[in-house]
Amino acid sequence: MRFDQRHLLGIEPLRADEITTLLDLADQYVTLSRRREKHSSLLSGLTQINMFFENSTRTQSSFELAGKRLGADVMNMSMQASSIKKGETLIDTALTLNAMHPDLLVVRHPQSGAVDLLAQKVHCAVINAGDGRHEHPTQALLDALTIRRAKGRLHRLNIAICGDIAHSRVARSNLLLLHKMENRIRLVGPATLMPAGIDAFGVEVYDNMEEGLRDVDVVMMLRLQKERMDGGFIPSEREYYHRWGLDAEKLAHAKPDAIVMHPGPMNRGVEIDGTIADDINRSVIQEQVEMGVAVRMAAMDLLARNLRARPTELSA
C-alpha cells in the first residue's frame, strides 16, 4: 500500500495509485462498519480534534464516528464560540493546538487556503474537511468509492456533474479525481453557475440537461450554494428546477443503469425530485453517506501510519 502524504489537503497532490490505495483500504472499512462489532484499536492512544468553522452535520459526524471506530480519542472544538471569534488569528490557534499535542486535525473553514495555512504551522496530520470554494477531498473520495462499487470500475465512465459548479468545492475535487482516473466528464448547468476559464478544465459543458445527460453512466447533482452567492445567479428556484433539476423525464436520457448521486444536504424540488432521490434502483445517495465513514477511516489510518513512521519530524 503506497500513500506518501503527510496531510490530506486536497485531491490535487494525490497520485492515481494513492487514490486507489485509499479506496482499497476504505473497502475493508465498509466491511468492518457492517459488522456487529465495529470497533478497531488502530488509533488507540492518538488524539483527533475536529475544528469546524462552518456548520456541518454529516461531515463532522462522519469524521467523529470514523475516529471513534478506529479507537482514537476524539474532541470536537466549538468554533462558533472560539477564541477566533474574539480576534485570535489562525496562526495563534495553531500554536495553541501544538501545545495540546493532537495527532490528527480535521478542519473545515469558509476561506480557501486556510486549512493549508494551518497544516504549515501544526505538528500533526491535517485533513481538509472543506475550505471555501477550494476543495473537499474526502467527499470526492467517497463519491469515487460509491461509483466504483456501483459500476465495478472507476475509469472510462461518462460522468455528468450538474448544477452549481462555480461555488462548489465538491465539484472541483471530483473534477480533479475523476480526471486522474481517466473518466470523461460533462458539466451541466446555467452559464451563471459555471466557473471562469471553464474551457481549460478539459470537460464538455452543457446548459441543457437533456443533452448533458445523454448516455451518461453517472449523474452527480450538486446543491445550490446560496450562502456563497452574492448576486442573482438563477432566475428563481422554480425556474431552476424546471430547467436543471433532476426528474424522471431528464434522467431518461441517461443510460438505463445510470446511478444518481448528491453530496447533500439536498434541496428536494430544487436540485432533484424527491422520488428520484429515494429510488433504490437508481439513487446511491444513502450509499454515499455510508462510504463517507469508511473513506474517512481509511484516510486517518493511512495518515496515522505515516505519522508513526516520522515521529521525530512531527514532534520537532
PAKOL-277465 format. One line per field, with one value per residue (C-alpha): residue number from 0; residue in three letters; x, y, z. Coordinates in steps of 0.5 Angstrom, whole numbers, plus 2048, in hexadecimal, padded with zeros to 3 digits. Last residue first. Example, Ala and Ser with C-alpha at 12.3 -4.5 7.8 and 13.67 -1.06 7.14 Angstrom:
i <- 1,0
aa <- SER,ALA
u <- 81B,819
v <- 7FE,7F7
w <- 80E,810
This chain:
i <- 315,314,313,312,311,310,309,308,307,306,305,304,303,302,301,300,299,298,297,296,295,294,293,292,291,290,289,288,287,286,285,284,283,282,281,280,279,278,277,276,275,274,273,272,271,270,269,268,267,266,265,264,263,262,261,260,259,258,257,256,255,254,253,252,251,250,249,248,247,246,245,244,243,242,241,240,239,238,237,236,235,234,233,232,231,230,229,228,227,226,225,224,223,222,221,220,219,218,217,216,215,214,213,212,211,210,209,208,207,206,205,204,203,202,201,200,199,198,197,196,195,194,193,192,191,190,189,188,187,186,185,184,183,182,181,180,179,178,177,176,175,174,173,172,171,170,169,168,167,166,165,164,163,162,161,160,159,158,157,156,155,154,153,152,151,150,149,148,147,146,145,144,143,142,141,140,139,138,137,136,135,134,133,132,131,130,129,128,127,126,125,124,123,122,121,120,119,118,117,116,115,114,113,112,111,110,109,108,107,106,105,104,103,102,101,100,99,98,97,96,95,94,93,92,91,90,89,88,87,86,85,84,83,82,81,80,79,78,77,76,75,74,73,72,71,70,69,68,67,66,65,64,63,62,61,60,59,58,57,56,55,54,53,52,51,50,49,48,47,46,45,44,43,42,41,40,39,38,37,36,35,34,33,32,31,30,29,28,27,26,25,24,23,22,21,20,19,18,17,16,15,14,13,12,11,10,9,8,7,6,5,4,3,2,1,0
aa <- ALA,SER,LEU,GLU,THR,PRO,ARG,ALA,ARG,LEU,ASN,ARG,ALA,LEU,LEU,ASP,MET,ALA,ALA,MET,ARG,VAL,ALA,VAL,GLY,MET,GLU,VAL,GLN,GLU,GLN,ILE,VAL,SER,ARG,ASN,ILE,ASP,ASP,ALA,ILE,THR,GLY,ASP,ILE,GLU,VAL,GLY,ARG,ASN,MET,PRO,GLY,PRO,HIS,MET,VAL,ILE,ALA,ASP,PRO,LYS,ALA,HIS,ALA,LEU,LYS,GLU,ALA,ASP,LEU,GLY,TRP,ARG,HIS,TYR,TYR,GLU,ARG,GLU,SER,PRO,ILE,PHE,GLY,GLY,ASP,MET,ARG,GLU,LYS,GLN,LEU,ARG,LEU,MET,MET,VAL,VAL,ASP,VAL,ASP,ARG,LEU,GLY,GLU,GLU,MET,ASN,ASP,TYR,VAL,GLU,VAL,GLY,PHE,ALA,ASP,ILE,GLY,ALA,PRO,MET,LEU,THR,ALA,PRO,GLY,VAL,LEU,ARG,ILE,ARG,ASN,GLU,MET,LYS,HIS,LEU,LEU,LEU,LEU,ASN,SER,ARG,ALA,VAL,ARG,SER,HIS,ALA,ILE,ASP,GLY,CYS,ILE,ALA,ILE,ASN,LEU,ARG,HIS,LEU,ARG,GLY,LYS,ALA,ARG,ARG,ILE,THR,LEU,ALA,ASP,LEU,LEU,ALA,GLN,THR,PRO,HIS,GLU,HIS,ARG,GLY,ASP,GLY,ALA,ASN,ILE,VAL,ALA,CYS,HIS,VAL,LYS,GLN,ALA,LEU,LEU,ASP,VAL,ALA,GLY,SER,GLN,PRO,HIS,ARG,VAL,VAL,LEU,LEU,ASP,PRO,HIS,MET,ALA,ASN,LEU,THR,LEU,ALA,THR,ASP,ILE,LEU,THR,GLU,GLY,LYS,LYS,ILE,SER,SER,ALA,GLN,MET,SER,MET,ASN,MET,VAL,ASP,ALA,GLY,LEU,ARG,LYS,GLY,ALA,LEU,GLU,PHE,SER,SER,GLN,THR,ARG,THR,SER,ASN,GLU,PHE,PHE,MET,ASN,ILE,GLN,THR,LEU,GLY,SER,LEU,LEU,SER,SER,HIS,LYS,GLU,ARG,ARG,ARG,SER,LEU,THR,VAL,TYR,GLN,ASP,ALA,LEU,ASP,LEU,LEU,THR,THR,ILE,GLU,ASP,ALA,ARG,LEU,PRO,GLU,ILE,GLY,LEU,LEU,HIS,ARG,GLN,ASP,PHE,ARG,MET
u <- 814,80E,80D,814,816,810,810,80E,808,805,806,802,7FD,7FC,7FA,7F5,7F2,7F1,7EE,7E9,7E7,7E6,7E1,7DD,7DC,7DA,7D4,7D2,7D3,7CF,7C9,7CA,7CA,7C4,7C2,7BE,7BD,7B9,7B9,7BD,7B9,7B2,7B5,7B6,7BD,7C0,7BA,7B4,7B8,7BE,7C3,7C8,7CC,7D1,7CC,7CD,7C8,7CB,7CA,7C7,7C2,7C8,7C6,7C0,7BB,7BE,7BB,7B4,7B5,7B7,7BD,7BD,7C0,7BB,7B4,7B8,7BC,7B5,7B2,7B8,7B8,7BC,7C3,7C9,7C7,7CC,7D1,7D0,7D5,7CF,7CA,7CF,7CA,7CB,7CE,7CC,7D0,7CD,7D1,7D2,7D0,7CC,7C9,7C9,7CC,7C7,7C1,7C4,7C5,7CB,7D0,7D8,7DD,7E3,7EA,7EA,7ED,7E7,7E4,7E8,7E3,7DF,7D8,7D2,7D0,7D0,7CB,7CC,7D0,7D7,7D9,7DF,7E2,7E6,7ED,7EE,7F2,7ED,7E8,7EC,7ED,7E6,7E3,7E7,7E5,7DD,7DE,7E1,7DA,7D9,7DA,7D7,7D0,7CC,7CE,7D5,7D4,7D8,7DA,7DE,7E5,7E8,7E5,7E3,7DD,7D8,7D4,7DB,7DF,7DA,7D9,7E1,7E1,7DC,7DF,7E6,7E3,7E0,7E6,7EA,7E5,7E9,7EA,7E3,7E4,7E8,7E5,7E6,7EE,7F1,7F7,7FD,800,806,802,804,804,7FE,7FA,7FC,7F9,7F3,7F2,7F3,7EC,7E8,7E2,7E6,7E5,7EB,7EC,7F3,7F6,7FC,7FA,7FF,7FB,801,801,7FA,7FB,801,7FC,7F6,7FC,7FD,7F5,7F5,7F1,7EC,7E7,7E3,7EA,7EA,7E4,7DD,7DB,7E1,7DE,7E4,7E2,7E7,7E8,7ED,7EE,7EC,7EB,7E3,7E4,7E7,7E3,7DD,7DF,7E1,7DA,7D7,7DB,7D9,7D2,7D0,7D4,7D5,7DB,7E1,7E1,7E7,7E7,7ED,7F0,7F4,7F8,7F9,7F5,7F5,7F4,7F0,7EA,7E3,7DD,7DB,7D4,7D7,7D5,7DB,7E0,7DE,7DE,7E5,7E8,7E5,7E8,7EF,7EE,7EC,7F2,7F7,7F3,7F4,7FB,7FC,7F9,7FD,7FB,7FD,7F7,7F2,7F2,7F5,7F6,7FD,803,802,806,801,803,800
v <- 826,821,81F,81E,81A,815,814,80D,80E,814,810,80A,80F,813,80C,80A,811,811,80A,80C,812,80D,808,80E,811,80B,80A,811,810,809,80E,812,80C,80D,809,803,805,80B,810,815,814,815,81B,81F,822,829,82D,828,825,82A,824,824,821,81E,81C,816,812,80C,80A,803,806,80A,812,815,812,816,81D,81A,817,81D,820,828,82C,82F,82F,82E,835,838,836,838,83F,843,840,843,84A,84C,84B,843,83F,83E,83C,836,833,82B,827,821,81C,817,811,80D,812,810,817,81B,822,822,821,826,82C,831,82C,82C,826,826,827,82C,832,834,835,83B,83F,83A,838,83A,840,83B,837,830,829,828,821,81D,817,813,811,810,817,81A,818,81A,821,822,81F,824,82A,827,826,82D,830,837,837,830,832,82D,826,822,81D,817,812,80D,80B,809,808,801,7FC,801,801,800,804,80A,80A,809,80F,813,812,814,81A,81C,81A,820,826,82B,832,836,838,832,82B,826,826,821,823,81F,822,827,82D,833,831,82D,833,837,831,831,839,838,83A,83D,83A,835,82E,82A,823,823,81C,81B,821,823,828,82E,82D,82F,835,837,835,83A,83F,83E,83F,845,847,84C,84A,846,842,841,83C,83D,83A,836,831,82C,825,820,819,814,80F,808,807,807,80D,811,80F,811,818,818,816,81B,821,81F,81E,824,82A,831,834,836,82E,82C,825,822,81B,818,812,80D,808,809,802,800,7FD,7FE,7FC,7F5,7F4,7F4,7F9,7FE,7F9,7F7,7FE,7FF,7FA,7FE,804,801,7FF,807,809,805,807,80E,80D,80A,810,815,81A,821,823,81F,824,826,81E,81F,81C,818,812,80D,806,800
w <- 821,822,81B,819,81E,81E,816,815,81B,817,810,813,816,810,80D,812,812,80B,80B,811,80D,807,80B,80E,808,804,809,807,7FF,800,802,7FC,7F7,7F3,7ED,7F0,7F7,7F4,7FA,7F7,7F0,7F4,7F8,7F1,7F1,7F1,7F3,7F5,7FA,7FD,7FF,804,801,7FD,7F7,7F3,7ED,7EA,7E3,7E1,7DC,7D9,7DA,7D5,7DA,7E0,7DD,7DD,7E3,7E7,7E8,7E9,7E3,7DF,7E3,7EA,7E8,7E6,7ED,7F1,7ED,7E8,7EA,7EB,7EE,7F3,7F8,7F8,7FD,802,7FC,7FB,7F6,7F8,7F3,7EF,7EC,7E7,7E5,7DF,7DA,7D3,7D2,7D9,7D6,7D0,7D5,7DA,7D5,7D7,7D5,7D6,7D4,7D8,7D8,7DD,7D9,7D5,7DC,7DD,7E2,7E6,7E3,7E7,7E3,7DD,7DF,7E1,7DE,7DF,7DB,7DD,7D9,7DE,7DE,7E6,7E7,7E3,7E8,7EE,7EC,7E9,7F0,7F4,7F0,7F0,7F8,7F9,7F5,7F4,7ED,7EB,7EE,7EA,7E7,7E6,7E1,7E1,7DB,7DD,7DB,7E2,7E9,7E8,7EA,7E9,7F0,7F4,7F0,7F0,7F7,7F8,7F4,7F7,7FE,7FB,7F8,7FF,803,7FE,800,7FC,7FA,7FA,802,805,806,80B,80A,80E,812,815,81B,81C,81B,817,80F,810,813,80D,808,80C,80B,803,801,807,80A,80E,810,813,816,81A,81B,820,826,82A,82E,82E,826,826,82A,825,81F,822,822,81B,81A,81D,823,823,828,823,822,829,828,829,822,822,826,827,826,829,827,82B,825,825,81E,81F,823,81D,818,81C,81D,816,814,819,816,80F,810,814,812,815,812,817,818,81C,81E,822,822,827,827,82C,828,821,81F,824,820,821,81D,821,81E,817,811,813,813,80C,809,80D,808,802,805,805,7FD,7FC,800,7FC,7F5,7F7,7F8,7F2,7EE,7F1,7F6,7F7,7F3,7F7,7FD,804,806,80A,80B,804,802,801,7FE,800
